[in-house]
Amino acid sequence: MLEHTSSPDCVQGAIDDDMMLTGAVDEWRFIVQTLADRLDQAAHAAGTPVSTAADVDAGTPAGTVSSDHQAGPDMVVIPAGTYTAGSTDAEHEAWGVPENRRDFELPQREVTIAEPFALGRTEVTVEQFQAFVDDTGYQVCGGSRWWDPEDPSAMTFNPELSYLDPGFEQTPDSPSVALTRQDAQAYVDWLSETTGESDRLPTEDEWEWAARGGADTAFFWGDTLDEAARYANTYDTVSQAVNGFPWESLSVTDRFAHTAPVGSFEADGFGLYDVTGNARAFMADDWIEDLSGTAGDGSVHDGPVPFPVVRGGAWNYQPQNLRLDYRGAYLSAEVATTMFGFRVVRDLG
């Protein structure tokens, strides 16, 4: 693979450079071996039925907060509405978005979310994911890509990492990271089984509508990052001093070198926390680089291969990647990183 990508006839894109492909190969090798080692082990149990669901439906006022499960996330009712998804050439120029990533956010599309839905007020936390593991005996594969502290410019796969130890200190209220989309899907399946509700991962059009919170600016609080420390855990002066990543940091101080306990910053206009910064979120969609031919109704994008889409910035992201339009993926169905977590959607129909 690396020999092929080194060929003069090969034009590498933004998400298939040598570092990304090497990480994928190391990840696949580890996962295949882990699955082989577990072939003789019993499958996990279905879980214990329990529900604390409030009386919430499509007629419930937007902004209402409820909980479907005593160990699940609080959910916020998100209204129906229409918005413009995607970026513009002017925004790309203003924020220095690399040329080879601009097509991911173009062209702009009108999206209509016809029905309200509920979305996790925060990312699923370590404590919440652990409750699922304790209830079912579910086994995560483990291992994760991370930015190697010995070489902060290199993202490598580390088989020793897990959601309980992503290589930095977490609290029970920190977002669960170092998980795959399969792990996230297993969690929402369990939540549905135990509550009797329709829980799932969000589509990226649903996510962007909710993350905007009614705003049409680059960030849900406006078009500048002067006050970003009020709203998001980013690659700030604290994180830069601790991690030393070789990309631009924000000249603000948000107090956290890595992840922050969820809800540590101010919410967007719909009452959601950490929609940019802290941990990116897995979407239900498969990666499609050009969305111009997709439906504008908030439905899931089914791509040719199950490479997951992630949305939102993360705790170590540079300014251009904190924008609400920012889209990205990894060319691996099993990808886990110390930057990715997830949220839950509940259908209200």
Order of alpha helices (4+ residues) and beta strands (2+ residues): alpha-alpha-beta-beta-beta-alpha-alpha-beta-beta-alpha-beta-beta-alpha-beta-alpha-alpha-alpha-beta-beta-beta-beta-beta
